[in-house]
């Protein structure tokens, strides 16, 4: 290894780590990034990007099923999950190569191997062949990410019991799939596999799907999934799992207190993720963890050990790629001396790319009321939006929670067409402290989906024009 001394060393090259490395290099720091697997981490290789490619395939299947309504006659629709998977891998690989290009462009040293803290200002790198080397840096940023959580009685075996990676590259579509957990990951994979002909059963312990979202949003998605033939069990507790040669037998206590047995060829465990903190030298270095097992950091991402920082999933929820990327930038800016560097954790958008799409930012209606805010709520249905109707995609709504006295947008919740794109308008509005009145007075082009943003803002004031 030619270079052994750096200004900044980043451990992990996911969306937090690689962005931190690029930002550091742009600010003039001699930078290295340690990664034992492919650049891009889980997000680009096995998460955000390839799953969205599969969801695009699922959406196309749905669109083709309605082609006759648009004046187009097609023959028998035949699906090929293997081809969809192949395309998703190609998309992923293209972006991963792009990160390699960015590393070279910014003169970032990629240290291939597993990184571990090895004393003050030291990182030990273990290559795949077992060879070890040590590099030094004044600043070390931990960005090791997270991994799927499993249940004690339902261990992920990558055969009958899948994690999200297994669900992304199946050898063949299963006839039946039980999805444990109705958060973003579970609902997205339920969408994909249902589109390719698998019979889906969703089991969620909370009393609704997407339990972190506004309850009105959850209701729309659950109704849509049931309409597509999926079985959705909410308020259901998984009590037992028996793995056999031909499938898995699940015993569930339903919301009514009844015991139900479910047979599934495969099971997807989508009950959340846990931080990757094992075997990276945290204990030896004295880095403190939270009671939930994440690395404890302050507002500038500093850990309990001087010169050591943590960003992304390993530094705590929400476990989102864009949160990790922004933390990477904020962390490096703080190292560079910016006293204002930090993250507004109250303005992080959530996105679920199922159909119908879901996106939100800020407080739900229930959270706003529980916090004691005096609020007004406005909702505008896609069925009243011309652009949504022309696209044949008018399920759902845009909902705005407005603070009554000053017009502050406390929260926004979208379910329906291109919700994950439109949420950015609310994120920017909240960042700039725009009011509902200002959202409406900013002219939106016609006919577009964005008009529903203005209409929902108007509705929160009781002045919607088109409903």
HUUR-V383303 format. One record per backbone hydrogen bond with DSSP energy under -0.5 kcal/mol. NH is the residue of the N-H (numbers start at 0). CO is the residue of the C=O. Records with the same first field share a line. If there is no record, write none. Layout:
BEGIN
NH=CO ; CO
END
This chain:
BEGIN
5=135
6=29
7=29
8=138
9=31
10=140
11=9 ; 33
13=142
17=13
18=13
19=15
20=16
21=17
22=18
23=19
24=20
25=21
26=22
27=24
28=23
30=28
31=7
32=108
33=9
34=32 ; 110
39=12
40=37
43=39
44=40
45=41
46=41 ; 42
48=42
50=46
51=47
52=48
53=49
54=50
55=51
56=52
57=53
58=54
59=55
60=56
61=57
62=58
63=59
64=60
65=61 ; 62
66=63
68=65
69=65 ; 66
70=67
71=66
73=71
77=75
83=79
84=80
85=81
86=82
87=83
88=84
89=85
90=86
91=87
92=88
93=89
94=90
95=91
96=92
97=93
98=94
99=95
100=96
101=97
102=98
103=99
104=100
105=101
106=103
107=102
108=30
109=107
110=32 ; 108
111=109
112=34 ; 110
113=125
115=123
116=279
117=118 ; 121
121=118
122=134
123=115
124=132
125=113 ; 123
126=124 ; 130
129=126
132=124
134=122
135=3
136=120
137=5
138=6
139=306
140=8
141=139 ; 308
142=10 ; 140
146=273
148=271
150=153
153=150
156=154 ; 160
157=160
161=159 ; 266
166=162
167=163 ; 164
168=164 ; 165
176=198
177=265
178=176 ; 200
179=177 ; 267
180=178 ; 202
182=269
186=182
187=183
188=184
189=185
190=186
191=187
192=188
193=189
194=190
195=191
196=193
197=192
198=174
199=197
200=176
201=230
202=178
203=201 ; 232
209=181
212=209
216=213
217=213
218=214
219=215
220=216
221=217
222=218
223=219
224=220
225=221
226=222
227=223
228=225
229=224
230=199
231=229
232=201 ; 230
233=231
234=203 ; 205
235=203
236=252
237=235
238=236 ; 250
239=250
241=248
242=240
243=241 ; 246
247=263
248=241
249=247 ; 261
250=239
251=249 ; 259
252=236
253=251 ; 257
254=233
256=253
259=251
261=249
263=247
265=175
266=159
267=177
268=161 ; 266
269=179 ; 267
270=148
273=146
275=144
276=274
279=276
284=280
285=281
286=281
289=293
292=289
294=313
295=287
297=301
300=297
302=307
307=304
308=139
309=300
310=141
313=310
314=311
315=312
319=317
323=319
324=320
325=321
326=322
327=323
328=324
329=325
330=326
331=327
332=328
333=329
334=330
335=331
336=333
337=332
338=336
340=337
344=342
346=343
347=344
348=346
349=359
351=357
355=353
357=351
358=413
359=349
360=411
362=409
367=363
368=364
369=365
370=366
371=368
372=367
374=372
375=401
377=399
379=397
381=395
383=380
384=381
385=383
388=384
389=385
390=386
391=387 ; 388
392=387
396=414
397=379
398=412
399=377
400=410
401=375 ; 399
402=407
403=373
406=402
408=433
409=400 ; 407
410=400
411=360
412=398
413=358
414=396
415=356
418=415
420=417
421=417
422=418
423=420
424=421
425=421 ; 422
426=422
427=423
428=424
429=425
430=426
431=427
432=429
433=428
435=406
438=434
439=435
440=436
441=437
442=440
450=447
451=448
452=449
453=449
454=450
455=451
456=452
457=453
458=454
459=455
460=457
461=458
462=457
END
